[in-house]
Amino acid sequence: MEKNDSAQGASPAPDDIRDVISQNVLESMPIGLLLVDRTGSITVANPAAGSILGLPISELEGKGFGQLFFENEANRLFNQIIVDIIHNETVGLRRETPYVTPAGETLHLSIIGSFLRHDSKIVGVVLIIQDNTGLFAAQCRENELLREKNRIQEDKIRALDTLARSVAHQIRNPTLAIGGFAARLDKLLRQHGIKSDYPGIIVEEASRLEGIVKAVTRISRIPSIVPVPASLGHVLKQARNRIEIKAANSAKIVRWNLDIDDIRVMADPELLATAFEEIFSNSVDFSPSLKVDIVVKASISGSQAHITIEDMGPGVANEHRPYVFDPFFSTRPDGSGMGLALAREIIVEHGGEITLREGETGGTRVVVILPIPTTSL
Protein backbone atom coordinates (compact mmCIF):
# COMPACT_ATOMS: atom_id res chain seq x y z
CA MET A 1 0.00 0.00 0.00
CA GLU A 2 1.48 3.32 -1.06
CA LYS A 3 1.90 6.11 1.44
CA ASN A 4 -0.19 9.18 0.93
CA ASP A 5 2.26 12.10 1.01
CA SER A 6 -0.55 14.59 1.39
CA ALA A 7 -1.86 12.70 4.44
CA GLN A 8 1.53 12.44 6.05
CA GLY A 9 2.38 16.05 5.37
CA ALA A 10 5.59 17.44 3.92
CA SER A 11 8.85 17.01 5.89
CA PRO A 12 9.97 20.14 7.76
CA ALA A 13 12.51 22.23 5.93
CA PRO A 14 16.10 22.08 7.31
CA ASP A 15 15.87 25.72 8.41
CA ASP A 16 12.72 24.95 10.40
CA ILE A 17 14.43 21.98 12.10
CA ARG A 18 17.39 24.17 13.02
CA ASP A 19 15.05 26.80 14.44
CA VAL A 20 13.22 24.20 16.57
CA ILE A 21 16.50 22.77 17.86
CA SER A 22 17.90 26.22 18.61
CA GLN A 23 14.75 27.23 20.45
CA ASN A 24 14.69 24.03 22.53
CA VAL A 25 18.37 24.37 23.40
CA LEU A 26 17.91 28.03 24.30
CA GLU A 27 14.96 27.30 26.57
CA SER A 28 16.60 24.34 28.31
CA MET A 29 19.99 25.96 28.94
CA PRO A 30 20.78 26.18 32.68
CA ILE A 31 22.65 29.44 32.13
CA GLY A 32 21.17 32.71 30.99
CA LEU A 33 21.53 34.24 27.53
CA LEU A 34 20.70 37.77 26.42
CA LEU A 35 21.07 39.21 22.93
CA VAL A 36 21.05 43.00 22.78
CA ASP A 37 20.77 44.52 19.29
CA ARG A 38 22.58 47.61 18.06
CA THR A 39 19.72 49.85 19.22
CA GLY A 40 20.12 48.60 22.79
CA SER A 41 16.95 46.48 22.76
CA ILE A 42 16.93 42.94 24.16
CA THR A 43 15.85 40.73 21.25
CA VAL A 44 16.51 37.30 22.77
CA ALA A 45 16.25 36.17 26.40
CA ASN A 46 15.98 32.58 27.59
CA PRO A 47 14.10 31.42 30.72
CA ALA A 48 17.33 31.00 32.70
CA ALA A 49 18.24 34.66 32.08
CA GLY A 50 14.84 35.76 33.35
CA SER A 51 15.13 33.54 36.41
CA ILE A 52 18.62 34.81 37.27
CA LEU A 53 17.87 38.49 36.67
CA GLY A 54 14.52 38.30 38.46
CA LEU A 55 12.48 39.43 35.47
CA PRO A 56 10.05 37.41 33.32
CA ILE A 57 10.95 37.03 29.65
CA SER A 58 7.98 39.22 28.72
CA GLU A 59 9.62 42.10 30.58
CA LEU A 60 13.00 41.47 28.97
CA GLU A 61 12.40 40.89 25.28
CA GLY A 62 11.70 44.05 23.34
CA LYS A 63 12.78 46.32 26.20
CA GLY A 64 15.88 48.51 26.22
CA PHE A 65 18.78 47.21 28.31
CA GLY A 66 19.41 50.69 29.68
CA GLN A 67 15.72 51.17 30.45
CA LEU A 68 15.68 48.00 32.58
CA PHE A 69 19.02 48.16 34.35
CA PHE A 70 20.80 51.52 34.12
CA GLU A 71 18.54 53.30 36.60
CA ASN A 72 19.66 51.05 39.48
CA GLU A 73 22.94 52.49 40.76
CA ALA A 74 23.52 49.29 42.77
CA ASN A 75 24.08 47.49 39.44
CA ARG A 76 26.74 49.89 38.18
CA LEU A 77 29.36 47.14 37.80
CA PHE A 78 26.87 44.87 36.05
CA ASN A 79 25.93 47.65 33.63
CA GLN A 80 29.55 48.58 33.01
CA ILE A 81 30.11 45.21 31.37
CA ILE A 82 27.91 45.93 28.36
CA VAL A 83 29.26 49.49 28.16
CA ASP A 84 32.85 48.18 28.00
CA ILE A 85 31.97 45.56 25.40
CA ILE A 86 30.34 48.15 23.12
CA HIS A 87 33.00 50.81 23.65
CA ASN A 88 35.94 48.44 23.07
CA GLU A 89 34.14 46.04 20.68
CA THR A 90 35.39 43.26 22.95
CA VAL A 91 35.02 39.56 22.17
CA GLY A 92 35.05 37.06 25.04
CA LEU A 93 35.04 39.49 27.96
CA ARG A 94 34.84 37.59 31.28
CA ARG A 95 33.85 39.22 34.55
CA GLU A 96 32.51 38.43 38.00
CA THR A 97 30.01 41.00 39.23
CA PRO A 98 27.40 41.56 41.92
CA TYR A 99 23.81 42.04 40.77
CA VAL A 100 20.80 43.23 42.76
CA THR A 101 17.48 41.77 41.60
CA PRO A 102 14.26 43.84 41.52
CA ALA A 103 13.31 42.01 44.75
CA GLY A 104 16.47 43.35 46.43
CA GLU A 105 18.42 40.06 46.54
CA THR A 106 22.16 40.38 45.88
CA LEU A 107 23.59 37.75 43.54
CA HIS A 108 27.12 37.14 42.33
CA LEU A 109 27.18 36.51 38.60
CA SER A 110 29.77 35.23 36.17
CA ILE A 111 29.31 36.86 32.76
CA ILE A 112 30.88 36.24 29.36
CA GLY A 113 30.08 38.91 26.80
CA SER A 114 30.98 39.45 23.15
CA PHE A 115 30.52 42.17 20.56
CA LEU A 116 28.81 40.69 17.47
CA ARG A 117 29.38 41.52 13.80
CA HIS A 118 28.00 39.86 10.68
CA ASP A 119 29.26 40.72 7.20
CA SER A 120 31.01 43.76 8.68
CA LYS A 121 27.71 44.98 10.12
CA ILE A 122 27.10 45.50 13.83
CA VAL A 123 24.63 42.94 15.16
CA GLY A 124 24.80 43.74 18.87
CA VAL A 125 26.05 42.15 22.08
CA VAL A 126 25.53 38.67 23.49
CA LEU A 127 25.75 38.01 27.25
CA ILE A 128 26.03 34.57 28.83
CA ILE A 129 25.08 34.77 32.52
CA GLN A 130 25.71 32.22 35.27
CA ASP A 131 24.59 32.55 38.89
CA ASN A 132 27.59 31.73 41.11
CA THR A 133 26.05 33.03 44.33
CA GLY A 134 26.27 29.67 46.11
CA LEU A 135 29.88 29.15 45.04
CA PHE A 136 30.77 32.71 46.07
CA ALA A 137 29.21 32.17 49.51
CA ALA A 138 31.14 28.92 49.94
CA GLN A 139 34.39 30.69 48.98
CA CYS A 140 33.64 33.47 51.47
CA ARG A 141 33.11 30.90 54.23
CA GLU A 142 36.31 29.12 53.27
CA ASN A 143 38.24 32.42 53.27
CA GLU A 144 36.78 33.33 56.65
CA LEU A 145 37.83 29.96 58.08
CA LEU A 146 41.30 30.44 56.61
CA ARG A 147 41.54 33.93 58.12
CA GLU A 148 40.46 32.55 61.49
CA LYS A 149 43.00 29.74 61.22
CA ASN A 150 45.74 32.24 60.35
CA ARG A 151 44.65 34.49 63.23
CA ILE A 152 44.95 31.60 65.68
CA GLN A 153 48.37 30.72 64.28
CA GLU A 154 49.49 34.34 64.53
CA ASP A 155 48.26 34.49 68.14
CA LYS A 156 50.26 31.35 68.92
CA ILE A 157 53.33 32.84 67.26
CA ARG A 158 53.02 36.09 69.22
CA ALA A 159 52.61 34.10 72.45
CA LEU A 160 55.62 31.98 71.53
CA ASP A 161 57.67 35.08 70.78
CA THR A 162 56.76 36.56 74.18
CA LEU A 163 57.63 33.28 75.88
CA ALA A 164 60.88 33.02 73.95
CA ARG A 165 62.00 36.48 75.01
CA SER A 166 61.10 35.75 78.62
CA VAL A 167 62.90 32.39 78.62
CA ALA A 168 65.98 33.86 77.01
CA HIS A 169 66.09 36.64 79.59
CA GLN A 170 65.04 34.82 82.78
CA ILE A 171 66.54 31.35 82.35
CA ARG A 172 69.77 31.72 80.41
CA ASN A 173 71.88 33.29 83.17
CA PRO A 174 70.71 30.89 85.92
CA THR A 175 71.34 27.97 83.58
CA LEU A 176 74.89 29.09 82.91
CA ALA A 177 75.42 29.58 86.66
CA ILE A 178 74.11 26.10 87.47
CA GLY A 179 76.38 24.51 84.89
CA GLY A 180 79.38 26.51 86.05
CA PHE A 181 78.94 25.77 89.76
CA ALA A 182 78.26 22.09 89.07
CA ALA A 183 81.53 21.83 87.15
CA ARG A 184 83.33 23.59 90.02
CA LEU A 185 81.70 21.26 92.55
CA ASP A 186 82.84 18.23 90.56
CA LYS A 187 86.40 19.55 90.57
CA LEU A 188 86.34 20.15 94.35
CA LEU A 189 84.97 16.68 95.06
CA ARG A 190 87.70 15.10 92.96
CA GLN A 191 90.33 17.13 94.78
CA HIS A 192 89.08 15.63 98.05
CA GLY A 193 88.95 12.13 96.61
CA ILE A 194 85.14 11.97 96.58
CA LYS A 195 83.57 10.23 93.60
CA SER A 196 80.04 11.25 92.61
CA ASP A 197 78.02 11.13 89.42
CA TYR A 198 75.70 13.92 90.52
CA PRO A 199 77.76 16.93 89.43
CA GLY A 200 78.17 15.38 85.98
CA ILE A 201 74.42 14.81 85.71
CA ILE A 202 73.80 18.42 86.75
CA VAL A 203 76.26 19.69 84.12
CA GLU A 204 74.70 17.46 81.46
CA GLU A 205 71.14 18.59 82.22
CA ALA A 206 72.21 22.23 82.49
CA SER A 207 73.85 21.89 79.10
CA ARG A 208 70.61 20.45 77.67
CA LEU A 209 68.64 23.31 79.21
CA GLU A 210 71.08 25.77 77.71
CA GLY A 211 70.50 24.16 74.31
CA ILE A 212 66.76 24.72 74.73
CA VAL A 213 67.40 28.35 75.67
CA LYS A 214 69.52 28.79 72.52
CA ALA A 215 66.76 27.24 70.38
CA VAL A 216 64.16 29.51 71.95
CA THR A 217 66.42 32.52 71.47
CA ARG A 218 66.59 31.74 67.74
CA ILE A 219 62.82 32.14 67.51
CA SER A 220 62.80 35.37 69.50
CA ARG A 221 65.45 36.83 67.19
CA ILE A 222 63.79 36.03 63.86
CA PRO A 223 63.83 39.30 61.91
CA SER A 224 60.79 40.63 60.09
CA ILE A 225 60.53 39.07 56.66
CA VAL A 226 61.30 41.14 53.58
CA PRO A 227 59.45 39.24 50.81
CA VAL A 228 60.72 39.47 47.24
CA PRO A 229 60.07 37.29 44.18
CA ALA A 230 62.48 34.42 44.84
CA SER A 231 63.44 31.19 43.13
CA LEU A 232 61.97 28.29 45.09
CA GLY A 233 64.53 25.92 43.61
CA HIS A 234 67.40 28.09 44.82
CA VAL A 235 65.92 28.31 48.33
CA LEU A 236 65.45 24.54 48.58
CA LYS A 237 68.96 23.83 47.30
CA GLN A 238 70.39 26.29 49.81
CA ALA A 239 68.62 24.40 52.61
CA ARG A 240 69.81 21.10 51.13
CA ASN A 241 73.45 22.22 51.14
CA ARG A 242 73.20 23.28 54.80
CA ILE A 243 71.67 20.01 55.94
CA GLU A 244 74.22 17.89 54.07
CA ILE A 245 76.93 19.40 56.28
CA LYS A 246 74.94 18.54 59.41
CA ALA A 247 74.27 15.00 58.14
CA ALA A 248 77.97 14.47 57.43
CA ASN A 249 78.80 15.48 61.02
CA SER A 250 76.44 12.68 62.16
CA ALA A 251 78.03 10.19 59.73
CA LYS A 252 74.82 10.16 57.67
CA ILE A 253 74.38 10.49 53.92
CA VAL A 254 71.30 12.12 52.43
CA ARG A 255 70.04 10.73 49.12
CA TRP A 256 67.93 13.41 47.42
CA ASN A 257 65.16 13.16 44.86
CA LEU A 258 64.32 16.73 43.84
CA ASP A 259 61.49 17.39 41.37
CA ILE A 260 61.26 21.18 41.39
CA ASP A 261 59.73 23.27 38.63
CA ASP A 262 61.01 26.77 37.91
CA ILE A 263 58.72 28.41 40.47
CA ARG A 264 59.02 31.89 41.94
CA VAL A 265 57.44 32.67 45.29
CA MET A 266 57.08 35.77 47.45
CA ALA A 267 59.63 35.09 50.16
CA ASP A 268 62.55 36.18 52.26
CA PRO A 269 65.02 33.68 50.73
CA GLU A 270 67.31 33.41 53.77
CA LEU A 271 64.51 32.86 56.29
CA LEU A 272 62.61 30.48 54.03
CA ALA A 273 65.77 28.41 53.55
CA THR A 274 66.02 28.22 57.35
CA ALA A 275 62.45 26.86 57.53
CA PHE A 276 63.19 24.13 54.98
CA GLU A 277 66.49 23.38 56.73
CA GLU A 278 64.57 22.63 59.94
CA ILE A 279 62.17 20.34 58.05
CA PHE A 280 65.07 18.48 56.38
CA SER A 281 66.86 18.31 59.74
CA ASN A 282 63.87 16.57 61.26
CA SER A 283 64.09 13.85 58.59
CA VAL A 284 67.82 13.39 59.18
CA ASP A 285 67.55 13.35 62.99
CA PHE A 286 64.81 10.72 63.09
CA SER A 287 66.18 8.44 60.39
CA PRO A 288 67.15 5.06 61.89
CA SER A 289 69.47 4.50 58.92
CA LEU A 290 72.76 6.20 58.06
CA LYS A 291 71.36 6.63 54.55
CA VAL A 292 68.52 9.15 54.58
CA ASP A 293 66.15 9.32 51.60
CA ILE A 294 64.32 12.63 51.10
CA VAL A 295 61.95 13.33 48.20
CA VAL A 296 61.10 16.97 47.42
CA LYS A 297 58.41 17.93 44.91
CA ALA A 298 57.12 21.38 44.03
CA SER A 299 54.29 22.43 41.76
CA ILE A 300 51.86 25.29 41.13
CA SER A 301 48.18 25.07 42.05
CA GLY A 302 46.20 28.21 41.27
CA SER A 303 47.91 31.16 42.98
CA GLN A 304 49.98 28.97 45.29
CA ALA A 305 53.12 26.85 45.26
CA HIS A 306 52.78 23.42 46.86
CA ILE A 307 55.99 21.88 48.21
CA THR A 308 55.96 18.28 49.44
CA ILE A 309 58.85 16.86 51.47
CA GLU A 310 58.70 13.13 52.17
CA ASP A 311 61.13 10.85 53.95
CA MET A 312 61.31 7.10 54.47
CA GLY A 313 61.78 7.26 58.25
CA PRO A 314 59.68 5.86 61.07
CA GLY A 315 56.93 8.48 60.67
CA VAL A 316 54.99 10.21 63.43
CA ALA A 317 52.55 8.38 65.69
CA ASN A 318 48.92 9.44 65.32
CA GLU A 319 48.74 10.66 68.92
CA HIS A 320 51.76 12.92 68.38
CA ARG A 321 50.74 14.60 65.09
CA PRO A 322 48.58 17.37 66.60
CA TYR A 323 51.58 18.60 68.62
CA VAL A 324 54.53 18.35 66.21
CA PHE A 325 54.55 22.11 65.52
CA ASP A 326 54.13 23.06 69.17
CA PRO A 327 57.20 24.51 70.90
CA PHE A 328 59.10 22.20 73.26
CA PHE A 329 57.36 19.08 71.91
CA SER A 330 59.82 16.35 71.04
CA THR A 331 59.87 12.58 71.22
CA ARG A 332 63.67 12.60 71.53
CA PRO A 333 65.17 12.85 75.04
CA ASP A 334 67.82 15.28 73.76
CA GLY A 335 65.48 17.27 71.49
CA SER A 336 64.46 20.86 72.15
CA GLY A 337 61.21 20.59 70.19
CA MET A 338 61.81 23.99 68.58
CA GLY A 339 62.81 23.09 65.01
CA LEU A 340 59.36 22.57 63.47
CA ALA A 341 57.93 25.39 65.61
CA LEU A 342 60.53 27.69 64.05
CA ALA A 343 59.71 26.40 60.56
CA ARG A 344 56.01 26.98 61.10
CA GLU A 345 56.53 30.53 62.36
CA ILE A 346 58.62 31.45 59.31
CA ILE A 347 56.14 29.89 56.87
CA VAL A 348 53.09 31.50 58.49
CA GLU A 349 54.90 34.86 58.43
CA HIS A 350 55.20 34.32 54.67
CA GLY A 351 51.42 33.96 54.42
CA GLY A 352 51.77 30.22 53.92
CA GLU A 353 50.67 26.98 55.55
CA ILE A 354 52.45 23.86 56.77
CA THR A 355 50.91 20.48 57.54
CA LEU A 356 52.29 17.06 58.42
CA ARG A 357 50.83 13.80 57.16
CA GLU A 358 51.75 10.17 56.84
CA GLY A 359 53.93 9.45 53.83
CA GLU A 360 52.99 6.98 51.11
CA THR A 361 55.79 4.65 52.22
CA GLY A 362 55.08 5.01 55.93
CA GLY A 363 57.48 7.87 56.59
CA THR A 364 56.57 11.51 57.10
CA ARG A 365 55.19 13.91 54.50
CA VAL A 366 55.34 17.65 55.15
CA VAL A 367 53.31 19.91 52.83
CA VAL A 368 54.15 23.61 52.59
CA ILE A 369 51.93 26.06 50.69
CA LEU A 370 53.27 29.49 49.72
CA PRO A 371 51.80 32.41 47.73
CA ILE A 372 53.04 33.08 44.21
CA PRO A 373 53.71 36.61 42.90
CA THR A 374 50.85 37.74 40.64
CA THR A 375 53.34 38.35 37.83
CA SER A 376 54.10 34.61 37.81
CA LEU A 377 50.48 33.59 37.10
SULQUIWO-V367890 format. One record per pair of residues at least 6 apart in sequence whose C-alpha atoms are under 7 Angstrom apart, sorted by the first residue. I is the first residue (numbers start at 1). J is the second residue. D is the distance in whole Angstrom. If there is no record, write none. Layout:
I | J | D
I | J | D
This chain:
26 | 46 | 6
27 | 46 | 5
27 | 47 | 6
29 | 48 | 7
30 | 48 | 6
31 | 48 | 6
31 | 49 | 7
31 | 128 | 7
31 | 129 | 6
31 | 130 | 5
32 | 46 | 6
32 | 48 | 5
32 | 49 | 4
32 | 128 | 6
32 | 129 | 5
32 | 130 | 6
33 | 45 | 6
33 | 46 | 6
33 | 49 | 6
33 | 127 | 6
33 | 128 | 5
33 | 129 | 6
34 | 42 | 7
34 | 44 | 6
34 | 45 | 5
34 | 49 | 7
34 | 126 | 6
34 | 127 | 5
34 | 128 | 7
35 | 42 | 6
35 | 43 | 6
35 | 44 | 5
35 | 45 | 7
35 | 125 | 6
35 | 126 | 5
35 | 127 | 6
36 | 42 | 4
36 | 43 | 6
36 | 124 | 5
36 | 125 | 5
36 | 126 | 6
37 | 43 | 7
37 | 123 | 6
37 | 124 | 4
37 | 125 | 6
38 | 122 | 7
38 | 123 | 6
38 | 124 | 5
40 | 64 | 5
40 | 65 | 6
41 | 62 | 6
41 | 63 | 5
41 | 64 | 4
41 | 65 | 6
42 | 60 | 6
42 | 61 | 5
42 | 62 | 5
42 | 63 | 6
42 | 64 | 6
42 | 65 | 6
43 | 61 | 5
43 | 62 | 6
44 | 61 | 6
45 | 57 | 6
45 | 60 | 7
45 | 61 | 6
47 | 57 | 7
49 | 129 | 7
50 | 56 | 5
50 | 57 | 6
52 | 131 | 7
53 | 101 | 6
54 | 101 | 6
54 | 102 | 6
69 | 79 | 7
70 | 79 | 6
74 | 100 | 7
75 | 99 | 6
75 | 100 | 6
77 | 97 | 6
78 | 97 | 6
78 | 98 | 7
78 | 99 | 6
85 | 114 | 7
85 | 115 | 6
86 | 115 | 7
89 | 115 | 5
90 | 114 | 6
90 | 115 | 6
91 | 113 | 7
91 | 114 | 4
91 | 115 | 5
92 | 112 | 6
92 | 113 | 6
92 | 114 | 5
93 | 112 | 5
93 | 113 | 5
93 | 114 | 6
94 | 111 | 6
94 | 112 | 5
94 | 113 | 7
95 | 110 | 6
95 | 111 | 5
95 | 112 | 7
96 | 109 | 6
96 | 110 | 5
96 | 111 | 6
97 | 108 | 6
97 | 109 | 5
97 | 110 | 7
98 | 106 | 7
98 | 107 | 6
98 | 108 | 4
98 | 109 | 6
99 | 106 | 6
99 | 107 | 5
99 | 108 | 6
99 | 109 | 7
100 | 106 | 4
100 | 107 | 6
107 | 133 | 5
108 | 131 | 6
108 | 132 | 6
108 | 133 | 5
108 | 136 | 7
109 | 129 | 7
109 | 130 | 6
109 | 131 | 5
109 | 132 | 5
109 | 133 | 7
110 | 129 | 6
110 | 130 | 5
110 | 131 | 6
110 | 132 | 6
111 | 127 | 7
111 | 128 | 6
111 | 129 | 5
111 | 130 | 6
112 | 127 | 6
112 | 128 | 5
112 | 129 | 7
113 | 125 | 7
113 | 126 | 6
113 | 127 | 4
113 | 128 | 6
114 | 125 | 6
114 | 126 | 6
114 | 127 | 7
115 | 124 | 6
115 | 125 | 5
115 | 126 | 7
116 | 122 | 6
116 | 123 | 5
116 | 124 | 5
116 | 125 | 6
117 | 123 | 5
157 | 345 | 6
161 | 219 | 7
161 | 220 | 5
164 | 216 | 5
164 | 217 | 6
164 | 219 | 7
164 | 220 | 5
165 | 217 | 7
165 | 220 | 6
167 | 213 | 7
168 | 213 | 6
168 | 216 | 7
168 | 217 | 6
172 | 210 | 7
172 | 213 | 6
175 | 206 | 6
175 | 209 | 7
175 | 210 | 6
178 | 206 | 7
179 | 202 | 7
179 | 203 | 5
179 | 206 | 5
179 | 207 | 7
182 | 199 | 5
182 | 202 | 6
182 | 203 | 6
183 | 199 | 7
183 | 203 | 6
185 | 199 | 7
186 | 199 | 5
189 | 195 | 7
212 | 336 | 5
215 | 338 | 6
216 | 338 | 7
219 | 342 | 6
225 | 268 | 6
226 | 268 | 5
227 | 266 | 5
227 | 267 | 4
227 | 268 | 5
228 | 266 | 5
228 | 267 | 5
228 | 268 | 6
229 | 264 | 6
229 | 265 | 5
229 | 266 | 5
229 | 267 | 6
229 | 373 | 7
230 | 264 | 5
230 | 265 | 5
230 | 266 | 6
230 | 267 | 6
230 | 269 | 6
231 | 263 | 6
231 | 264 | 5
231 | 265 | 7
232 | 263 | 6
232 | 264 | 6
232 | 265 | 6
233 | 260 | 6
233 | 262 | 7
235 | 269 | 6
235 | 272 | 7
235 | 273 | 5
236 | 273 | 6
236 | 276 | 7
238 | 273 | 6
239 | 273 | 5
239 | 274 | 7
239 | 276 | 6
239 | 277 | 5
240 | 277 | 7
242 | 277 | 7
243 | 277 | 6
243 | 280 | 7
243 | 281 | 6
244 | 254 | 7
247 | 253 | 6
247 | 284 | 7
251 | 290 | 7
252 | 290 | 4
252 | 291 | 6
253 | 290 | 6
253 | 291 | 5
253 | 292 | 6
254 | 291 | 6
254 | 292 | 5
254 | 293 | 6
255 | 291 | 7
255 | 292 | 6
255 | 293 | 5
255 | 294 | 6
256 | 293 | 6
256 | 294 | 5
256 | 295 | 6
257 | 294 | 6
257 | 295 | 5
257 | 296 | 6
258 | 295 | 6
258 | 296 | 5
258 | 297 | 6
259 | 296 | 6
259 | 297 | 5
259 | 298 | 6
260 | 297 | 6
260 | 298 | 5
261 | 298 | 6
261 | 299 | 6
264 | 372 | 7
264 | 376 | 7
265 | 370 | 7
265 | 371 | 6
265 | 372 | 5
265 | 373 | 6
266 | 371 | 6
266 | 372 | 6
266 | 373 | 6
267 | 350 | 6
271 | 346 | 7
272 | 346 | 7
275 | 342 | 7
275 | 343 | 4
275 | 346 | 6
276 | 343 | 7
278 | 339 | 5
278 | 340 | 6
278 | 343 | 6
279 | 340 | 6
283 | 311 | 6
283 | 313 | 7
284 | 292 | 6
286 | 313 | 7
287 | 313 | 5
288 | 313 | 7
293 | 311 | 6
293 | 312 | 6
294 | 309 | 7
294 | 310 | 6
294 | 311 | 5
295 | 309 | 6
295 | 310 | 5
295 | 311 | 6
296 | 308 | 6
296 | 309 | 5
296 | 310 | 7
297 | 307 | 6
297 | 308 | 5
297 | 309 | 7
298 | 305 | 7
298 | 306 | 6
298 | 307 | 4
298 | 308 | 6
299 | 305 | 6
299 | 306 | 5
299 | 307 | 7
300 | 306 | 6
303 | 371 | 6
303 | 372 | 6
303 | 377 | 7
304 | 369 | 6
304 | 370 | 6
304 | 371 | 5
304 | 372 | 5
305 | 369 | 6
305 | 370 | 5
305 | 371 | 6
305 | 372 | 6
306 | 367 | 7
306 | 368 | 6
306 | 369 | 5
306 | 370 | 7
307 | 367 | 6
307 | 368 | 5
307 | 369 | 6
308 | 365 | 7
308 | 366 | 6
308 | 367 | 5
308 | 368 | 6
309 | 365 | 6
309 | 366 | 5
309 | 367 | 6
310 | 359 | 6
310 | 363 | 7
310 | 364 | 6
310 | 365 | 4
310 | 366 | 6
311 | 363 | 5
311 | 364 | 6
311 | 365 | 7
312 | 361 | 6
312 | 362 | 7
312 | 363 | 4
312 | 364 | 7
313 | 363 | 5
313 | 364 | 7
314 | 362 | 7
314 | 363 | 5
315 | 358 | 7
315 | 362 | 6
315 | 363 | 4
315 | 364 | 5
316 | 364 | 7
323 | 329 | 7
324 | 340 | 7
325 | 340 | 5
325 | 341 | 5
325 | 344 | 7
326 | 341 | 6
327 | 337 | 6
327 | 338 | 5
327 | 341 | 5
328 | 336 | 6
328 | 337 | 4
328 | 338 | 6
329 | 337 | 4
330 | 336 | 7
330 | 337 | 5
344 | 354 | 6
347 | 353 | 6
351 | 370 | 7
351 | 371 | 7
352 | 369 | 5
352 | 370 | 5
352 | 371 | 7
353 | 368 | 6
353 | 369 | 5
353 | 370 | 7
354 | 367 | 6
354 | 368 | 5
354 | 369 | 6
355 | 366 | 6
355 | 367 | 5
355 | 368 | 7
356 | 365 | 6
356 | 366 | 5
356 | 367 | 6
357 | 364 | 6
357 | 365 | 5
357 | 366 | 6
358 | 364 | 5
358 | 365 | 6
359 | 365 | 5
